[in-house]
């Protein structure tokens, strides 16, 4: 087998403790910085996902957006899923 596959599983970055709902909790400044650090790590390791499943919760979308921007990820399809709740 020559095609090597890799699964990357990650949790959202640090989020504010309070918001009108759990789903609406945004990232803290520390959380944004951490997500960018992960983006740096992926970029430096030459790792770029082909597809990402991201929860519709604000903190997970913000984590994904910061990671993608920092890692300069292009060509990755992403979908929103909350079926794992």
C-alpha positions in Angstrom: 0.0 0.0 0.0 1.5 3.3 -1.1 -1.2 5.7 0.0 -0.7 6.7 3.6 -3.7 8.2 5.3 -3.7 10.3 8.5 -6.6 11.3 10.8 -6.2 14.5 12.7 -8.6 15.0 15.6 -8.7 18.2 17.6 -10.8 20.0 20.0 -11.8 23.6 19.9 -9.4 26.2 21.4 -10.0 28.0 24.7 -13.5 29.6 24.8 -15.2 32.2 26.9 -17.0 30.6 29.9 -20.3 32.5 29.4 -22.5 33.4 26.5 -26.2 33.5 25.8 -25.9 29.8 24.9 -23.2 27.1 25.0 -23.3 27.1 21.2 -22.6 30.8 21.0 -19.4 30.8 23.2 -16.6 32.6 21.3 -12.9 31.9 21.6 -10.8 33.9 24.0 -7.7 35.8 22.8 -5.7 32.9 24.2 -7.8 30.5 22.2 -7.3 32.3 19.0 -3.5 32.3 19.6 -3.6 28.6 20.3 -5.5 27.8 17.1 -3.0 29.8 15.2 -0.2 27.8 16.9 -1.8 24.6 15.7 -2.0 26.1 12.2 1.7 26.9 12.4 2.4 23.3 13.5 0.4 21.8 10.6 2.0 24.1 8.1 5.6 23.4 9.4 4.9 19.6 9.4 3.5 19.7 5.8 0.1 18.5 7.0 -3.0 19.8 5.2 -6.3 18.1 5.5 -8.4 17.1 2.5 -11.6 17.3 4.4 -12.7 18.7 7.8 -15.9 18.1 9.8 -16.5 21.1 12.0 -19.2 21.6 14.6 -21.5 24.6 14.0 -20.7 26.0 17.4 -19.1 29.4 17.2 -15.9 28.4 19.1 -15.2 25.4 16.7 -15.8 27.5 13.6 -13.5 30.2 15.0 -10.8 27.6 15.8 -11.0 26.2 12.2 -10.9 29.6 10.6 -7.8 30.7 12.6 -6.1 27.4 11.8 -6.8 27.6 8.1 -5.7 31.2 7.8 -2.4 30.6 9.7 -1.6 27.3 7.9 -2.5 28.7 4.5 -4.7 25.7 3.9 -6.3 25.7 0.4 -8.4 23.1 -1.4 -9.8 21.6 1.8 -13.5 20.9 1.8 -15.3 21.3 5.1 -18.7 20.5 6.4 -20.6 21.3 9.5 -21.9 18.5 11.6 -23.5 18.3 15.0 -24.5 14.7 14.9 -21.8 13.8 17.4 -23.5 15.8 20.2 
